[in-house]
Amino acid sequence: MSIHIHRIYTRAGDGGQTALAGGVKVSKSSVEVESYGESDELISHLGVVRAQATDSPGRWGDEIASETDEMFLKIQNTLYEAGAVLASRQALSTDAASYDPTNDPRVTLLESRIDAYREAFEAIDGFTIPGDCLLNAHAHVARTVCRRWERVLVRRHELAPIEPWVLAYSNRLSDYLFAYTRWVTAKLASDEKLWKGRATK
């Protein structure tokens, strides 16, 4: 699919409306616009992590830099694909009953990387506190934005069904980003901070 952007501004949205793919006019406050707007924000947060890893590879090491660049770029491309789907009211290409995430390479790629990362760190008793390093902290921001995106997707799905792969991908992506933060911390041998609940007196 080729996309041509000829103009930066059109003035068409100055009144608070925009057009979905196909020309349907909707409010910019609609859950439809919010759903692909959230994916756009997530793409940008992932770009921060990717740029940080590749701009200073000596700081993080070649393994972290190359893995982050390769995986996050793939994820950003998939999120653009999701955004294109969400910017449309076209009929579903797959219904929820026939969709199987175990046969979806977009989802299974994330799962395979989660499993690979998992070999580098142990199970924990408590919640990780973001901030062991900048990559860890920024990836946690992306993770929480992903969770927010998923909540918006569910709200939209409750109004009108969306492509099941987008829902599955959003859920698995936040899992992936959590695993990524722990993998980075483990690879850097950083001191992982945990919240284990309120201290008893």
Buried (B, 14 or more C-beta within 10 A) or exposed (E): EEEEEEEEEEEEEEEEBBEBEEEEEBEEEBBBBBBBBBBBBBBEBBBBBBBBBBEEBEBBBEEBBBBBBEBBBBBBEBBBBBBBBBBBEEEEEEEBEEBEBEEBEBBEBBBEBBEEBEEEBEEEEEEBEBEBBBBBBBBBBBBEBBBBBBEBBBEBBEEEEBBBBBBBBBBBBBBBBBBBBBBBBBBBEBEBBEEEEEEEE
